[in-house]
Amino acid sequence: MTTENLQSNVRVKSNEVEHEVNAKGTFIRQKNFFTTPFGAGDNKLPVEAGRYRLIWAKGCNWSNRASIVRELLGLEEAISINLVGHGKHEQHLGWEFVYDENGTDSVLVVQFLSELYANADSNYAGRATVPALVDITTGKVVNNDYVWLTNYLENEFAPFHKSGAPDLYPLQLREEINKYNDFLYDNVNNGVYKAMFAQSIEAYNDAYNHLYSALDSIEDRLDHNRFLFGDYVTDSDVRLFVTLARFDTYYFKYLGPLRNRIVDFKNIWGYARDLYEIPAFKNNTYLQDMAKSHGKNKSGTFIDFNSRFWEQVDYDGLWSTPHDRQTKSTDPDNKFSPNK
């Protein structure tokens, strides 16, 4: 399909460096546009099984956490799912349904994610981002608010959770989790992007220093806790994991001189492997795909590590090596709260 043949509601991808960097060279991520919450009452999205489709991408940490939580809670029947990726049009037209027959989502019958954004708002000018929760009945994106999406799945979609689903967002910890999630977002989840997209050395140094200061504090926190909030996995652990999974696998190429890799943090590295053992984490973490280089120039003398070796590294084997994290728990046989 050529660009001339594309439907009028396909949008050219907005460039982050051109549109999301301020005068000081600091990356300012675009705000989420479709943020209507889920729940009962006016001005809220209805909570219905079978109505929504989650669109995510293997390399995107923001959407990966939604796919992990969906599986952890057993929402597979309630919310359908599909992947987008980098197709031949990606640089110009954004996320594409490259894994589907004929490059078209079989349920929503579109080729590009931007079409679903345009269906929702014909004047939408930002990037078509994932995660995107799409109303199947209308073909419109109704929520792309990665900040709160996992919390909606954990709370508002509770009637559709599987029996014995983990309590990832316990009421007694909710205020603390929200506060810690803000810390993770600013310093770690988005912190890596603030360093990678920085257009001044001052902005880069600031982001870099905040990132490693945060990782140092997390390393200390995990010295006595199996997980961020003690014995059991919470929403915050999912949010941290998705960045850890990408750090040594992909992000390192763009972060400049690394003070430490994730494997150099004793507690964080063991913690990450402890989470990777959980099927929902492992099933939704495509380490080999993330490491695969998409660079075009592979014939020069200096070629990046991933382009040379991504097929030869056993990422799953590396992430599956034993650890002793269970010794830090008062309930070593369980990773999820038994109280739900």
N, C-alpha and C positions, 0 to 999 in steps of 0.2 A: 504494500500500500504506500503510495507516495503522499507527500504533504498536500498536494493539490487535491487529492481524492478524499482527504479527511473531512469529517463532518464539521460544521461551523462551530460546534460547542467544544471542540478540542482546543486547549489553550497552550501556548508556548510557555515553557518552564521559566519561572523567574529565577534570576541568579542571586545567590546569597551574598556574594561579595559586593555586588553592585547595589543591592537594595537593603541589606541588613547589617551594614557596617557604618558606624557613626564617624564624625569628623576626626575623632581621636584614634581611629583604627580599631575600635572595639566592636566585636560581633554582638549584635542585638537581635536575638532570634525573633522572627515574626510571631505575633500573638495568634493564638488559636481563634478561629472565626466562628465555628459552629459549636457553641458552648452551652446550648440549652440542656439543663440537667434532666435526668430520668426521675420519674416518680409519679405520684397521683396528684391531680389538681391542675389548675390552669397554668399555662406557660411552662409545662413540663412534658417531656417525651413519654409516651405510654410504655410501660414495661410489659412486653408480650413475647412469648416464646415463638420463634419462627419468623419474626418480622424483620430482624436485622441481620446484616452480613458484615463481618469484620474483615477489612482489607488491611493487610500488613506486608512488610518486606523483610527478608532474611537479614539484611545488613542494618536495619534501622532499630536502634535500641528503644526508641519511644513506642514503637508498635510491637516489638518483641515481648515487652512486658505484658501487654494485653493478651497476646496469644498464650503466654505461659499461664496467666491467671485464669483464662477461659478453660484451659485443660485441667488445672489444679482443682477448680470448682465443679468440674463435670458439666460445663455449659455447652458441650458440643452439639447436642440436639436442639438447644434453645437458640443458639446463635451460630449461623453457618460462617464459613471462613474461606478466604482465598488469598493468594499471594500475588504481588506485583514485583517486577524486577526491572533490570536495565536492558531494554531492547535496543534495536538499531536506531530507534527514534529518541532514545531516552534523553540525550543532552538537549534536545529541542522541545520535546513534548512531554517530558516527565514520566512518571511511573506507568508501566504498561503491563498488561496481563500476558506476560511472555511464556508462562507455564501452561497455558490453556490451548486447546486445539484451535487453530486459526487465530491465535492471539486474542481470543474474545472470551470474556467471562460468561459462562453458560447460563447463569441466573440473571445477571444484570444486562447482558448482551451489549457490552461496550468493550473497546480495546484499551482505552486510556482512563486512568483515574480522574484526570481533569474533566472528562465528560460528566462524571457524577457530581463534581463540584459545580460545573456550569448548570446542571439540572437544578441544583439547589439555589444558585444565585448567578444569574447570567452576567452580573457585573463583578463577580469575584475576580480579583487581580493578583492575589497572593499565590504562593506555591501550593500545589495540590499535594498535601502531606498525608503520611500514614502515622498512626492508625486512623482509619476513617470508618465510622460505623454508618452503614447505608441502609436506608429504609427500602426493603425489597419491593414494597407495594407502590412506591413512587419513583424509585431509581435515583433518589437524592441523598447526598451526604447529610446526615442530621447531627452528627457529633464527631469532631476531630480533636477533642480536648484531652490530650494525653495526660494532662496534669491530674484529672479526676476520673478518667475512664475506668481504670482498674478498681477504683473505689466504688463506682456504680455497679460494676460486676460483682463486687464483694458484698455490697449492701442492698441496693435496690433490686438486683436480680436474684436475691437469696431464695425466693420461692422456687426457683428452677435449679438450685444446686443439687448435686448428687447426694445421696445419703452418706453421712459422715464426712462431708466436705470440710476442709480445714478452715479455721477462723483466721483469716489473714489480716483482718481489720477489727480486732477486738475492741469493744466499746470502751473498756477501761484504759486502753492505750491509745485511743484514737487521736487525742490532742497531741500526744507526744510523737506519734507516727507522722501526723501532718507536719509538725515542726521539723522533724528529722528529714522528711521528704523534701522540704524546702531547702534544707542544707545540702542534701545530695544533689538536687537539681542545680543549684547555683554553683557549686564547687566541683562536682564530679560529673554527673550526667551531661550537663551543658558546659561544664568546665573544660572538658576535652575539646569541645567545638570552639569555645572562646579562644583557646590556644591555637587550634588548627586554622581558624579563619581570621586570626588577628592580622591586621594590616599595618601595625606599627610595632616596634620592638617593645615599647612601653606597655602596650596592651597585651602583647604576648607574655612578657615577664610577669605581669600582674596575674594573668590567668594561670600560668604555669606554677607560680608560687602558691596560689590558692588551691590548685589541684593537689599538689604534693603535701601541703599542710593538712588538707582534708584526709588524704590517704594515710598520713601519719596518725591522725586522730582515730581513724577507723581501725588501723592496726592495733592501737592501744586498747580500743573498745573490745576488740575480738580476742584479746589476750586472756580474758576471763569469761567471756560470753561465747557460747557456741554460735549464736546468731545475733543480729543487731540488738534485739530486745530480749535476749536471754535464751531459753531452751527451745523456743519454737519459731518457725519461719513466719514472717509477717510481710505485708505489702512492701515495706522498706527493703527487705532482702531481695525481692524480685527486682526492684529498681536499681539497686547496686549491682546485682549480678550481671545484668545485661550490658553494663559498661565494662565490667571486669572481663567478660567474655570477648570483648572486642579490643581490649587494650593491647595485649601482646600479639594478637592475631592480625590486627588491621590498623588501629589508630597510631601505633608506634611510628609508622612511616611519615606521619605528618606532624608529630609532636616535637621535633627537634631533639637535642641531646637529652636522653632519658636519664634521670637520676636513679630511678629504679624501674624495673619491669614488675608486673604483678607477681611473677614467680619469685621475685626477690623479697617479697613481703611474706614472712613465714605464716602469720596468722591469716592474712587475707587470701593467700594462695590455697591454704588448706580449707578455708571457709568456702571458697569458690568451688573447689572439687566436691565438698560435702553437698552443696546445692546441686551440682551437676549430676550427682547420683540419682536425684529425684526424676522420675520419668518425664514429667511435664517440662522440666527445665531442659533435659537432654533432648527430648523430642522436638523442641522448638529452638534449638541452638545449632545453627549450621556453621560450625567452625571452619570446615574445609571450604565452604562456599564464600565465607567472609574473607578468608585468606587469599582466595584466587585473585590474581592480578588482572585488571582490565586494561593495563597499559598497552599502547600500540607499538612502542619502540622497544623491541626485545633483541635487537641486533647489535647494539652498541657495546662498548667495553664495560661500562658501568651500568649494571642492571640491578634493580632493587631485589631484596631478599625473596619477597613473595613471588615475583616473576620467575625466579630461578628454582625455588624449592617447594612451593605450596603443595604440589602433588606428592612430595616425598616425606612430608612431615605427618606423623600420625597424631593429629590433634586430639582425636577421641581417646587414644591410648594415654597421651600425656595428661588429659583432664580426668582420666579414670584411675590414676595412680593412688595408692592408699593414703589415708590421713588418719589423724587421731582426734579429730574434733569432738567425737562423742564423749571423750573424757571430760570435756568442759561443761557437760550437761548433767542436771539432776535427774533427767529422764532420757538416758542415752538411747533407748530403743525407739524413741518417737521424735520426729522432726516437726510435728504439727500438734497444736493444742488439742487435747482430748475433750475439751469442755463444750464443744459445739454439738 
